[in-house]
Amino acid sequence: MEPHVLALSQTSMNSTEHTLWVSALIVGIVVILAVVALLSLLIYLVKIIDRRVVTIGGTLQAAEKNTADAALIPQVADGVEAVLAEGLHHHLFLGRVLAKVKS
């Protein structure tokens, strides 16, 4: 047998090997396309998150400015506590008085 014919016959694939190689290449291309699609989706979602973080940051700064000048909040809270305490005293007093009146 001639040397170039022998080398050609040793390097050629049978149909099963060819099918396996083609299948492996197709699976590889599908995997690469899936990775590209998922990375593109990830980049898109990260951009949306970045935009929303900036919006939330602006909202938080506005809320901080709104409450920075609210020096009356502790005074109002103390007043509400006093009203609630007074209401509790009235409730207890009326409960004792009504109990005596009924008996």
C-alpha positions in Angstrom: 0.0 0.0 0.0 1.2 3.5 -0.8 2.3 5.7 2.2 -0.1 8.5 1.5 -3.1 6.2 1.1 -2.2 4.5 4.4 -2.0 7.8 6.2 -5.3 8.9 4.8 -7.1 5.7 5.8 -5.6 5.9 9.4 -6.8 9.5 9.9 -10.3 9.1 8.4 -13.3 8.5 10.8 -16.0 6.0 10.5 -19.6 7.3 10.5 -20.1 6.8 14.2 -17.1 8.9 15.1 -18.2 11.6 12.6 -21.7 11.6 14.1 -20.3 11.9 17.7 -18.0 14.8 16.7 -20.8 16.7 14.9 -23.1 16.1 17.9 -20.4 17.4 20.3 -19.8 20.5 18.2 -23.5 21.2 18.0 -23.9 20.8 21.8 -20.9 23.1 22.2 -22.4 25.8 20.0 -25.7 25.5 21.9 -24.0 25.9 25.3 -22.0 28.9 24.0 -25.3 30.5 22.8 -27.0 29.8 26.1 -24.1 31.4 28.0 -24.2 34.5 25.8 -27.9 34.8 26.3 -27.7 34.4 30.1 -24.8 36.9 30.3 -26.8 39.4 28.2 -29.8 38.9 30.5 -27.6 39.5 33.5 -26.1 42.7 32.1 -29.6 43.9 31.3 -30.9 43.2 34.8 -27.8 44.8 36.4 -28.5 48.0 34.4 -32.1 48.0 35.6 -31.0 47.5 39.2 -28.5 50.4 38.9 -31.2 52.8 37.7 -33.5 51.8 40.5 -30.8 52.2 43.1 -30.2 55.7 41.9 -33.9 56.4 42.2 -34.2 55.0 45.6 -31.1 56.9 46.7 -32.8 60.1 45.6 -36.0 59.2 47.5 -34.0 58.5 50.7 -32.2 61.8 50.4 -35.5 63.6 50.0 -36.9 61.8 53.0 -33.8 62.7 55.0 -34.3 66.4 54.1 -38.0 66.2 55.1 -37.3 64.8 58.5 -34.1 66.8 59.3 -36.2 69.9 60.2 -38.7 68.0 62.2 -37.5 69.1 65.7 -41.1 69.0 67.0 -41.4 65.2 66.6 -40.1 64.4 70.1 -42.3 67.1 71.7 -45.4 65.8 69.9 -44.5 62.2 71.0 -44.3 63.4 74.6 -47.7 65.2 74.2 -49.3 62.0 72.8 -47.9 60.0 75.6 -49.4 62.5 78.1 -52.8 62.3 76.4 -52.7 58.5 76.4 -51.8 58.4 80.1 -54.6 60.9 81.0 -57.0 58.7 79.0 -55.9 55.7 80.9 -56.5 57.4 84.2 -60.0 58.4 83.1 -60.7 54.9 82.0 -59.6 53.5 85.3 -61.5 56.1 87.3 -64.7 55.5 85.3 -64.3 51.8 85.7 -64.2 52.1 89.5 -67.0 54.6 89.6 -69.3 52.5 87.4 -68.5 49.4 89.4 -69.7 51.3 92.6 -72.7 52.7 90.9 -73.9 49.3 89.7 -73.5 47.7 93.1 
